[in-house]
Amino acid sequence: MSLVRTDGGQEMAKTIKKISWISYSALLLSVIPVLFFFALLYSINWEGIITMPLIIVIIVIAFILSLIGFFKKTENKIVSAMALIITLGSGFFISLIVIVSGIRWTPLSRQIFLINKV
């Protein structure tokens, strides 16, 4: 913490903002779902049974971590804002591809999400 002198001669404490593990982990977790999704699209022999729920969970965790880092007073906002933008963009991109392409539901995902056969 450093002291900064204002115009009135009063000393005011200025907090030094830093980048913590919250921002870096949010940034890392915001990029991972896109890599998993491309691996799923180009069928590296992974079924969508585990990958799609895993992608959704990682996006939610990255979103929560980026919001925590963004609203933390001692945190530098740049990395958290980048993670938030990438998370929202990747979530929108993945949901758009899933909706447009009509990726089939596997029997296990029907049981997980309680969807009846149509």
C-alpha positions in Angstrom: 0.0 0.0 0.0 1.4 3.4 -0.9 0.4 6.8 0.3 -0.7 9.4 -2.2 -0.9 13.1 -1.4 -4.0 14.8 -2.7 -4.4 18.5 -3.6 -5.7 19.4 -0.1 -2.5 18.1 1.6 -4.3 15.0 3.0 -2.7 11.7 2.6 -4.8 9.0 1.2 -4.0 5.3 1.0 -4.0 3.9 -2.5 -4.3 0.2 -3.0 -2.1 -1.5 -5.5 -4.2 -3.7 -7.8 -2.8 -7.0 -8.8 -3.7 -10.0 -10.9 -4.4 -13.0 -8.8 -5.1 -16.7 -9.5 -8.8 -16.0 -9.8 -8.3 -14.0 -13.0 -5.8 -16.4 -14.5 -7.9 -19.5 -13.8 -11.0 -17.7 -15.2 -9.0 -16.9 -18.3 -7.7 -20.5 -18.6 -11.2 -22.0 -18.0 -12.8 -19.7 -20.6 -10.5 -21.1 -23.4 -10.8 -24.8 -22.5 -14.5 -25.3 -23.5 -13.8 -24.2 -27.1 -10.9 -26.7 -27.4 -13.2 -29.5 -26.0 -15.9 -28.5 -28.3 -13.7 -28.6 -31.4 -12.4 -32.0 -30.3 -16.1 -33.1 -30.0 -17.0 -31.7 -33.4 -14.1 -33.2 -35.3 -14.8 -36.5 -33.4 -11.6 -37.5 -31.7 -13.7 -40.5 -30.8 -15.2 -38.8 -27.8 -18.9 -39.3 -27.2 -21.0 -36.3 -26.2 -22.0 -38.2 -23.1 -19.4 -36.6 -20.8 -18.0 -33.8 -23.0 -21.1 -31.5 -23.4 -22.0 -31.5 -19.6 -18.3 -30.9 -18.9 -18.2 -28.0 -21.3 -21.3 -26.4 -19.6 -19.9 -26.8 -16.1 -16.5 -25.3 -17.1 -18.3 -22.3 -18.8 -20.4 -21.7 -15.6 -17.3 -21.9 -13.4 -15.3 -19.6 -15.6 -18.2 -17.1 -15.6 -18.5 -17.2 -11.8 -14.7 -16.8 -11.4 -14.5 -13.9 -13.9 -17.3 -12.1 -12.1 -15.6 -12.6 -8.7 -12.4 -11.2 -10.1 -14.1 -8.4 -11.8 -15.9 -7.2 -8.7 -13.0 -7.7 -6.3 -11.6 -4.3 -5.2 -8.0 -5.3 -5.1 -8.0 -7.1 -8.5 -6.9 -5.8 -11.8 -9.9 -5.7 -14.0 -8.3 -6.3 -17.4 -7.7 -10.0 -17.2 -11.1 -10.6 -15.6 -12.9 -8.6 -18.3 -11.1 -10.6 -21.0 -12.1 -13.8 -19.3 -15.7 -12.7 -19.1 -15.8 -11.7 -22.7 -14.2 -14.9 -23.9 -16.5 -17.0 -21.6 -19.7 -15.2 -22.9 -18.4 -15.5 -26.5 -17.5 -19.2 -26.2 -20.8 -20.0 -24.5 -22.8 -18.1 -27.3 -20.7 -19.8 -30.0 -21.1 -23.3 -28.6 -24.8 -22.9 -28.1 -25.2 -21.5 -31.6 -23.4 -24.4 -33.1 -25.3 -26.9 -31.1 -28.7 -25.4 -32.0 -27.9 -24.9 -35.7 -26.3 -28.3 -36.2 -28.8 -30.3 -34.1 -26.2 -32.4 -32.4 -28.1 -35.6 -31.4 -28.8 -36.4 -27.8 -27.3 -39.6 -26.7 -29.4 -42.0 -24.5 -27.4 -41.1 -21.4 -27.8 -37.4 -21.9 -31.6 -38.0 -22.2 -31.5 -39.6 -18.8 -29.4 -36.9 -17.3 -31.6 -34.1 -18.6 -34.8 -36.1 -18.2 -35.8 -35.7 -21.9 -38.3 -38.2 -23.3 -37.9 -39.6 -26.8 -39.6 -37.6 -29.4 
